[in-house]
Amino acid sequence: MGDKVKCENPVKHRDHMCKLKKDGRVEELEKYQKDPIVFCNKCRMQANDPCVLCNPRAIKGGRG
């Protein structure tokens, strides 16, 4: 799933949702999952802030 898609901001990868999930940082993860507006083209996670995803894309039909 998305193996060839790279992180667009590797310097900040430690704060991306996939890394938060891997590290078990559930409270931080849940904070970004409320009212999602974007999804990651790599891991398919949804977030309310594009800065916390490796490869953010707008959710079609989303707010805004």
Secondary structure, DSSP 8 states (H G I E B T S, - for coil): --TT---S-GGGGGGSHHHHHHTT-HHHHHHHHSS--EEETTT--EES-GGGSSSEEE-TT---
